[in-house]
Amino acid sequence: MTSADTADTQRALAREWLAMRVVIIGGFLIALAAGLWFGLIYPDYVLPREEHANFVNRLQRLLAEEAQICTLSLDNAKNFGIVPQYGELASLKLALTKVQGRYICVAHTKVAKYLLVVDLQCRNLRSPRCVSLYSVVEANGTVLYQRQR
């Protein structure tokens, strides 16, 4: 191979390297722009403010219902004497189960964690009877309460 061939090869490799950098950097910039558009700009642009407000209100109502269900389930567990009176909710979020209408709330004390499995009996969340304890299990798997069928 002559020095002219080597120089031509070097120039060709330099052009390929430049093209590869342009494609990679350009692709990254396009992906970043698309992410910003669809993540931040597009939802506010497409959803009218009223629909967005309705969505936020519905979400807040669902979160309040979840908190109410967990609060009632903890109160029921305390009333049965299963969870100590100083027990608190670890989270206001419900966990779903495979059984329709059955949910899990998590409560804790300083020394124990409890999984409160509850059945939702009705839609009136102001009534403590709407939330029925199915079982109370400690985090280590010890069953403290299991409702009889």
C-alpha positions in Angstrom: 0.0 0.0 0.0 1.3 3.4 -0.9 1.2 6.5 1.1 -1.4 7.9 -1.2 -3.7 4.9 -0.6 -3.2 5.3 3.1 -4.1 9.0 3.0 -7.2 8.2 1.0 -8.2 5.5 3.5 -7.6 7.9 6.4 -9.8 10.6 4.7 -12.6 8.0 4.0 -12.5 6.8 7.7 -12.6 10.4 8.9 -15.7 11.1 6.7 -17.4 7.9 8.0 -16.6 8.9 11.6 -18.0 12.3 11.1 -21.2 10.9 9.5 -21.6 8.5 12.4 -21.3 11.3 15.0 -23.8 13.4 13.1 -26.3 10.5 13.0 -25.9 9.6 16.6 -26.0 13.2 18.0 -28.8 14.1 15.6 -30.9 11.0 16.7 -30.3 11.9 20.3 -31.5 15.4 19.8 -34.6 14.3 17.9 -35.4 11.8 20.6 -34.9 14.5 23.3 -37.1 16.9 21.4 -39.9 14.3 20.9 -39.7 13.4 24.6 -40.1 17.1 25.6 -42.9 17.6 23.2 -45.0 14.6 24.2 -44.1 14.8 27.9 -44.5 18.4 28.6 -45.9 20.5 25.8 -48.3 18.3 24.0 -50.6 17.3 27.0 -51.2 21.0 27.9 -51.6 21.9 24.3 -54.1 19.2 23.5 -56.1 18.9 26.7 -58.2 21.9 27.4 -57.8 23.4 30.8 -61.3 22.3 31.8 -60.7 18.6 30.9 -57.3 18.8 32.7 -59.1 20.2 35.8 -61.7 17.4 35.7 -59.0 14.8 35.5 -57.2 16.3 38.5 -60.4 16.5 40.5 -61.2 12.9 39.7 -57.7 11.8 40.7 -57.9 13.7 43.9 -61.3 12.1 44.7 -59.9 8.6 44.0 -56.9 9.3 46.3 -59.3 10.5 49.0 -61.4 7.4 48.7 -58.2 5.2 48.9 -57.2 7.1 52.1 -60.7 6.6 53.5 -60.7 2.9 52.8 -57.3 2.5 54.5 -58.3 4.6 57.5 -61.5 2.6 58.0 -59.6 -0.7 57.7 -57.1 0.4 60.3 -59.8 1.6 62.6 -61.6 -1.8 62.2 -58.3 -3.7 63.0 -57.8 -1.5 66.1 -61.4 -2.0 67.2 -60.9 -5.8 66.9 -57.7 -5.5 69.0 -55.6 -6.9 66.2 -53.4 -3.8 65.6 -52.3 -1.7 68.7 -54.1 1.6 69.2 -50.9 3.4 68.3 -50.7 1.8 64.9 -50.6 4.1 61.9 -51.0 3.8 58.2 -47.7 3.4 56.4 -49.3 4.6 53.2 -52.7 6.0 52.1 -52.5 4.0 48.8 -54.4 0.7 48.2 -52.8 -2.3 46.7 -54.9 -4.4 44.4 -55.4 -8.2 44.8 -56.6 -10.8 42.3 -60.0 -10.8 44.0 -62.5 -8.1 42.8 -63.4 -5.7 45.6 -60.5 -6.9 47.8 -57.6 -4.5 48.6 -54.6 -4.3 50.8 -53.6 -1.4 53.1 -50.3 -1.3 55.0 -50.1 -0.2 58.6 -47.2 -0.2 61.0 -45.9 0.5 64.5 -42.3 1.0 65.5 -41.8 -2.7 65.8 -44.2 -4.4 63.3 -45.7 -4.0 59.9 -49.2 -5.2 59.1 -51.0 -6.0 55.8 -54.7 -5.3 56.2 -56.6 -7.2 53.6 -60.1 -5.8 53.2 -63.2 -6.3 51.2 -65.2 -3.3 50.0 -68.9 -4.2 50.8 -70.6 -1.0 49.5 -69.9 2.4 48.1 -70.8 4.5 51.1 -67.3 5.0 52.5 -68.7 7.0 55.5 -70.0 3.7 57.0 -67.4 1.5 58.7 -69.4 -1.5 57.6 -68.5 -0.9 54.0 -64.9 -2.0 54.7 -64.8 -5.5 56.0 -61.5 -7.0 57.3 -60.7 -10.2 55.5 -57.3 -10.8 57.1 -54.5 -9.1 59.0 -51.0 -10.5 58.3 -47.7 -9.3 59.8 -44.9 -8.6 57.4 -43.1 -11.9 58.4 -46.2 -13.9 57.3 -47.8 -14.5 60.7 -51.6 -14.4 60.2 -53.1 -12.5 63.1 -56.7 -12.6 61.8 -58.6 -14.5 59.1 -62.3 -13.9 58.6 -64.3 -17.1 58.7 -66.4 -17.8 55.6 
